[in-house]
Amino acid sequence: MTHTNRNNRLLEISIHVFCWILFFGFPIIMTQSDNGSIDWKAFMRFIIVPASLFAIFYVNYFLLIPKLLFNEHKKKFLAVNAVLTIFMSLTIRWWNDMHVPAPPPDMFRHTPPSQIVFMIRDAASMIFSAGLSVAIRLSIRWNETELARREAVKSMTEAELKNLRNQLNPHFLLNTLNNIYALVAIDTDKAQQAIQELSKLLRYVLYDNQSMYVPLKKETDFIRNYIELMRIRVSEDVNIETNFRVKDNSQTPVAPLIFISLIENAFKHGISPTGQSFIKITIEENEDNIVCTIQNSNHPKSTADKSGSGIGLEQVSKRLELLYPDRHEWKCWLSDNGNVYNSCIKLKL
């Protein structure tokens, strides 16, 4: 951020210097003779107008605008500018009287223009210079305010994402421990194997999950380990099919644990303790997006079943909005006969 501000400041100074060199260089061109020499006396006559505009511009730029206008002293700002404009107009008239020789009487066929006309012309130029100064300072202030707002939004988003991760980790761990607890009473050997699989999952959850994004290869490896853990506790009547069409050692960044709640949901509602069940999980990586599609037999829990609180899917929705704003699609639907539940998340890269 500091480096960006320094570059912007250097660009601003360069633009100011370049514009004023052109502005002050114009009287030199006007007073240059055919042989290339400069009439410095004539230059001194011309220089007073650019110098007055320069003074008006920077008195406003560095003093009046930040001290008065930005502090809501608008009337005082206008009054000071009016006094300054009148003073500079009178100074220009005095300067011209001192350095510009009076024209010969026969130069004008009619009555020469009144001094008031010249003063009005000079005052209009100075008002324009002051207005230009205000416009530039307001533009800079708006840009600084917008940058500060974006930084605040970014900090707030990061804090909210951290909070969501902190909520998701214990939720995921609780669900997994419940699964292992169910195995202990059924098959101790499988329960021991499940604990080993759990240690692999915890290593990922505790360390890699702290990053905003992880390589897609790590995320799919984590999902494979989770599915293998779940295979241990389900019966042979459950058909679990996986299809990972992901590049070898893919480094495509993806939000960690963004798909796991959907997979948990499939195992929770897609398995019947008495009948045939199936779960099909597909993760596909393309040039422009990552697509996770899950199909499972639909066996919703009864209202008496209090296992789980739905927090996982709620966190998925919030994280998608924060990490992939306007770059994601999430669709859930039941088949016509209500037997198959479908869920699909598409992340645009």
Summary of the structure (lengths in Angstrom):
residues: 349
radius of gyration: 37.1
end to end distance: 25.2
largest distance: 120.4
contacts: 950
relative contact order: 0.07
helix: 64%
strand: 14%
